[in-house]
């Protein structure tokens, strides 16, 4: 694995504690998870033990207050963890969802009882978390979701289907977006915390989806058939708040995607520079050819500019003033850049770049989904245009 570039460690928001965290995370991914990469790719999902080990090391719930078992930090700590995971090329553990998103919803909207009940398990890795928004017929149109939650005494009966759910195959705790009022669009959406460990009655996991990339990360279909959920599991304490909660949290989710995109760009450039200095063609190294140098110069520039933009977004987010359109710009521009840089770097590997024995090939396949989830890049551009 290439040495981490200086760009991330010189970010304006970095403190010495972030560097210590980065070293711990890097060691965990490279020594404890990556040696199992081929097996994880074959089985199509991560090992639960790796979640528990991450919890033992204090790598889960970094932005969760200490009284709930977390690290007591902020988003910058989550960003360091996710950068190291992406730069290492570790794609099995759904930490962005588990720790960067699910715990965030609980911290922001959970009742005291809900926080004390579930956050410690998520931070220790004993529980695996997921969030279920997308439906087979819905795509990015969250207001049109069909999954319903009907009140039945002290419970809700949930019926519907969700798809493309990261961590869906292993999750014990899933935040599910439902319609509590089907006559309303945005105002009818609520979020329910569903405990699904052991696959209880009324809940079924579908197949693990076969994808062109991220083979080691489980992505599943979920089915609910009058699945009984206590009304006390409603997030936010009232019906109809779900869409607002989603809109408030999506900028961070899109920033999380941007962190991975920049790390992947930096890794692609580092891998390709190392290869170009070793590989020879027509009597000299690839780096000795002008075209190679020009391509890498452009890719390195794109990665550096992307890093600066990402850092600015992170600073704005920690101040609480990262707006929806800027988060959309980050998500769309950074993931477009990720796919472009990796594609150009793969070309320099020639035929070897198309073989999975070289990391650049897996990076190429893994990158494509970045422009789809978290809201497609086309939706991002619509959000940007609305703000103009």
FIZA-962488 format. One record per residue (C-alpha): x, y, z. Coordinates in steps of 0.02 Angstrom, whole numbers, plus 32768, in hexadecimal, padded with zeros to 4 digits. Layout:
XYZ...
END
This chain:
800080008000804480AD7FD6807A812080617FEF819B8090800B82418039803182DE809C7F91833380607F1C82E380E07F9182FD81737FA983B481477EEF83DD81427EC9847C819F7E54842482187ECF839B82497F15839282F97F97831983417F0982AC83857ECA829482D27F768256829F7F7781D9832E7ECA819E82FC7F02818D82477F94811E82797F2380AF82E37EA2809F82587F28807E81D47F717FF3823C7EC67FA582597E967FA481A17F3E7F6C815C7F6B7EE881DE7EC47EA5821A7E487EB8818A7EA57EBF80E47EFB7E1680FB7E4C7DCB80ED7E1B7E3180527E117DA17FD67DA77D37804C7D347DCA80727D1F7DEB7FB87CEE7D367F9F7C707D2E802E7C227DD57FFE7C1C7E2480AA7C907E5981377CB27DF781D57C527E2C826F7CF27E1482D17D407EA682747CB57F1882B37CD47EDA83647D8F7EF383527D767FA383107D097FC383A97D8F7F80841E7E0D7FF783D17D97808B83E77D7F80A4832C7CC080A0832E7C51812F83657CE081AB83627C66823E83657BF281EF83E67BFA823C84957C6181D885117BCD81BB85857B81814D84FE7C2080EA84DD7C65815584517D0681B184357CC4825E84617D0D82AB83C37CBF82FB832B7CAA82E582717D63830582527D8B826482AE7D0E820382447D5E825281A97E0B821481DC7DCB816381F67D70815E814F7E0481AA80F37E77812381377DFC809A81087DEA80DA80567EA580FA80417ECA804A807C7E5180067FFB7DE97FAF80817D377FA480407CE47F1F80AB7CB27F79814A7C217FF281357C67806B81B67C278105815A7B7680C781777B8D8071821E7BF280F582777BE78190820A7B2B818D81EA7AC7811A825D7B18815982FE7B04820A82BC7A4781F882AF7A3D81B0835E7AA8823A83A97A4782C2834F799482848364799381F483DF794281FF848979AE81E48522796A81348532798C810E847B7A3E814F84877A6780E985227A15804E84DA7A6D804684317B0480B884257B76805284987B5A7FB5842F7B7A8012838D7C1A805D83D57C597FB584147C327F5C83707BBC7EE283C57B327F2E835B7B417F5282A07ADA7FE582627A88800F81BC7A10808F81757987805E80FA794480E68088794880AA7FD378BB803E7F9078B27FCF7EF57842804B7E9A787A80EC7EEF793181107ECD795E81C07F0578A881F77F17789981DF7FD377F182387FDF77A181B17F7377D1811F7FE4774E80977FFB77888041809A76FE8062811876F7806281D576478051821B7628807482D375E87FDD833375D9800483EC76878020843276D97FE2839276EA800782DA76D17F808257774F7F9C81CC77307F58811D779A7F76808478417F56803078EA7FAC802D797E7F8C7FBB7A367FBA7FA47A487FBB80627AFF7FC380987B1D7F51812E7A707F07810F7AAD7E5481197AFE7E6681C47A9D7EF582147A507EE082C07A0A7F9082C679BF7FE8822F797A8098822478EA808181AA7894810E814C77D980EE814777378144811D76CF815F81B9765581C8815276498187809F75DE821C806B76718291808577178296802977A382E3808F7733830281267702824B812B77B28205814277F081C681EA788A81678225787980C9828C7905806D82E578EE7FB582BD79457F2C831F795E7E9C82A779E57E3182F879B77D7A82E5793D7DA38257789C7DB582BE77ED7D8D827E77B27E0281F678627E2D81BC78C57DD88134796C7DFB80E479727DDF80297A097DB07FC47AB07E067FD27AB57E697F317B3A7E3B7EB27B957EDB7E847C1C7F0D7E087C847F527E987C8F7F557F567C7D7E997F557CAE7E85800C7C2C7F01804C7B817EB580687AF57F0E800E7A4B7EC0802879927EC2800779217ECF80A0786A7E9D80AE77EB7ECC813477427E76814676E27EC381D677857EC78236775D7F0182E677C37F95832777A37FE983D07761809A83BD77EB80CD8436786580AA83A87827813F834578BB81B38329789C8266835D7805824683CA7780827583497741823982A1776682988202781582D2822F7873825181C8788982B4812878CB834B8187794382DA81E67980828C8144799B833580F379FB8373818A7A6E82DB818B7A8882C280D17B0B834D80BF7B7B82EE81397B5A824B80DD7B8E829F803A7C2982E6808D7C54823680C97C4B81FC80147CBE828B7FE47D3F825680657D4881AB80147D5381F77F677DE982647F907E4381D77FEA7E2981687F517E6D81EE7EDD7F0882047F487F2281487F517F0D81327E957F9081B77E72800B816D7EF17FF580BC7EAD800B80F67DFA80A481607E1D80F780CB7E7180CA805A7DDE810380D87D5C81AE80E57DAD81C780287DA681757FF27D0481DB80047C6581A0801B7BB1820380457B1582A780487B72827880B77C05820380BF7C99815080F67C7D817981917CE281FC81B87C60817581D27BDD812A827F7BD0807782437BBF808481E47C6480C7827D7CBD804082ED7C757FB382777CA67FF682627D568011831D7D697F5A833B7D3D7F1D82B17DB07F8882EE7E417F46839E7E277E9183617E277EB283007EC87F0483967F1D7E7A84107EEC7DF983917F257E5283827FCD7E4C843E7FE77D9384467FBB7D6C83B3802D7DCC840180BD7D6A84A280A97CC7844080AE7CFF83E3814A7D29848681A27C8084CF81717C28843281AD7C7C843782567C4284EC82667B9184B6823A7B82851B819A7B9B849D810F7B0484BF80A27AA7844080387AE584807F907B9D84827FC37B8F83D180077B4183A17F617BD183F47F047C4C83917F6D7BF582EC7F527BE082FF7E967C8683537E6A7CF282E87ED97CA682437EA07CAF82787DEA7D66829E7E0A7D8281F87E5F7D4081987DC87DA382047D4E7E4881FA7DAA7E3D813E7DC77E0F81217D107EA481857CD37F1981317D4E7EDB80847D1C7F0480AD7C667FBA80C67C957FC080157CDB7F927FD27C2F7F517F1F7C2D7F877F047CE17F0B7F8A7D167E7E7F1B7CDD7EB47E897D4A7E777E7C7DFC7F247E527E3D7F487F0C7E327EE87F7B7EAE7EBF7FFD7E297E467F827DD87DDF7F6C7E757DE580267E947D9D80427DE67D097FCD7E087CEC800C7EB97CEB80C47E867C5680BF7E107BD180B37E977C1081527EE97BB381B57E647B1181597E8C7AF481437F477AD681D17FBF7A6C821E7F367AA2820D7E807B1482927E3A7A8682C87DC97A1D82ED7E647AB283497EAE7AB983BB7E1779FF83DE7E287A1A84107EDF7AA884837EAB7A4084D17E2179B084F47E997A25855C7F047A6285C87E75
END
